[in-house]
Amino acid sequence: MKTLRFLSMLSLVLTMTTGHTQKVKTYKIWVTLVNQKEVKGTLYTASEDTLVILGEDLAQLTFVPGTIREIKVRRVGKGGKGAWIGAVSGLVAGALIGYASESGSGWEDVGAFAGGILGASVGALIGTGVGSSREKYVINGNRATYNAFLPRLQQYAPQKSIN
């Protein structure tokens, strides 16, 4: 009885502590300025007047829409996730194709294994390529164009307003 009480209390505590946590999604950003200079960092906040990113040295860099030529955004870790999805999908598809191609010859397991290895490799490469793609917003120093893309940029920003 004491064990049951202990386990129920432990599960209650674990549910309470993990139930309210929320993972912050971070996005890598590449800002190309009108003078062709490119700045890389992590998106921090976007407002009508400024775009703030955390540079590679974690310094806050502020840009006004008139100086921005182009913005590219990609979620951190998206390439790795795409590689895993591609590898698993390729493994299954390759194994099925390898098994089917050796059907009736007695080498079905070898064909499935070889097809799975080849399929996983190709799937991982394709998944990495697809996952590493960036969303591109062309601003060309135009404030109206920047404001048109602003709601989308604000969805990516973890900080909604500058204090």
C-alpha positions in Angstrom: 0.0 0.0 0.0 2.9 2.4 0.8 4.4 1.7 -2.5 1.2 2.5 -4.4 0.9 5.8 -2.4 4.6 6.7 -3.2 4.2 5.9 -6.9 1.0 7.9 -7.2 2.6 10.9 -5.4 5.7 10.6 -7.6 3.6 10.6 -10.8 1.6 13.6 -9.6 4.8 15.6 -8.9 6.3 14.7 -12.3 3.1 15.6 -14.1 2.9 18.9 -12.4 6.5 19.9 -13.2 6.5 18.9 -16.8 2.9 19.9 -17.7 3.5 23.6 -17.8 6.9 23.8 -19.5 7.0 25.1 -23.1 10.0 24.8 -25.4 11.1 28.0 -27.0 11.6 27.6 -30.7 14.6 29.6 -32.0 15.2 30.6 -35.6 18.4 31.4 -37.4 18.3 34.5 -39.4 20.5 35.9 -42.2 20.0 39.7 -42.8 21.4 41.1 -46.0 21.7 44.9 -45.9 21.3 47.3 -48.8 25.1 47.7 -48.9 25.4 43.9 -49.6 26.7 43.1 -46.0 25.3 39.9 -44.6 24.7 39.5 -40.8 24.0 36.1 -39.2 22.4 35.5 -35.9 19.3 34.4 -34.0 16.0 36.3 -34.4 15.1 38.1 -31.2 12.2 40.5 -32.0 10.6 42.2 -34.9 8.5 45.5 -34.7 7.4 48.1 -37.2 10.5 50.2 -36.5 13.2 47.7 -35.9 14.4 44.1 -36.4 16.6 42.9 -33.5 18.8 39.8 -33.8 21.3 38.2 -31.5 24.6 38.1 -33.4 27.0 35.2 -33.3 28.7 36.8 -30.3 25.3 37.2 -28.6 25.3 41.0 -29.0 22.0 42.6 -29.9 22.0 44.0 -33.4 19.3 46.4 -34.4 18.2 47.1 -38.0 15.7 49.6 -39.4 13.6 48.4 -42.3 15.1 51.0 -44.7 18.6 49.3 -44.5 17.4 45.7 -45.0 17.6 44.2 -48.5 16.7 40.6 -47.7 15.9 38.3 -44.8 16.3 34.6 -44.7 14.9 32.5 -41.8 15.3 28.8 -40.8 14.4 27.0 -37.6 17.3 25.8 -35.6 17.6 22.0 -35.8 15.3 21.7 -38.8 18.0 20.1 -41.0 18.8 17.3 -38.5 15.1 16.5 -38.1 14.7 16.4 -41.9 17.7 14.0 -42.1 16.1 11.6 -39.5 12.8 11.6 -41.2 14.4 11.0 -44.6 16.6 8.3 -43.3 13.8 6.3 -41.6 11.5 6.8 -44.7 14.3 5.7 -47.0 15.2 2.7 -44.8 11.6 1.4 -45.0 11.2 2.1 -48.7 14.6 0.7 -49.6 14.0 -2.5 -47.5 10.6 -3.1 -49.2 12.1 -2.5 -52.7 15.1 -4.7 -51.9 12.9 -7.5 -50.5 10.5 -7.4 -53.5 13.4 -7.4 -56.0 14.9 -10.6 -54.5 11.5 -12.3 -54.1 11.6 -16.0 -54.8 15.4 -16.2 -55.1 16.1 -17.1 -51.4 18.1 -13.8 -50.9 15.2 -11.7 -49.7 16.8 -10.8 -46.4 20.0 -9.7 -48.1 18.1 -7.6 -50.6 16.0 -6.0 -47.9 19.2 -5.2 -45.9 21.1 -3.7 -48.8 18.0 -1.8 -50.0 17.5 -0.5 -46.5 21.1 0.8 -46.2 21.0 2.4 -49.6 17.5 3.9 -49.0 18.5 5.3 -45.6 21.6 7.0 -47.0 19.7 8.6 -49.9 16.8 9.5 -47.7 19.0 11.2 -45.2 20.7 13.3 -47.9 17.3 14.4 -49.3 15.9 15.0 -45.9 18.8 17.2 -44.9 18.5 19.2 -48.1 14.8 19.8 -47.6 15.1 20.5 -43.9 17.9 23.0 -44.4 15.8 25.2 -46.7 15.4 28.8 -45.7 12.3 31.1 -46.0 13.3 34.2 -47.9 11.8 37.7 -47.6 12.9 40.3 -50.1 12.5 43.8 -48.6 14.8 46.0 -50.7 14.7 48.8 -48.1 11.0 49.3 -48.5 9.2 49.8 -45.2 5.8 48.8 -46.7 7.2 45.5 -47.9 8.8 44.9 -44.5 5.5 45.7 -42.7 3.7 43.2 -45.0 6.1 40.4 -43.8 6.1 41.6 -40.2 3.3 39.3 -38.9 5.2 36.3 -40.2 8.5 37.5 -38.7 6.8 38.2 -35.3 5.6 34.6 -35.3 9.3 33.5 -35.4 10.4 35.9 -32.7 10.6 34.6 -29.1 10.5 38.1 -27.7 7.3 39.8 -28.7 8.2 43.4 -27.7 11.3 45.3 -26.6 11.1 46.5 -23.0 
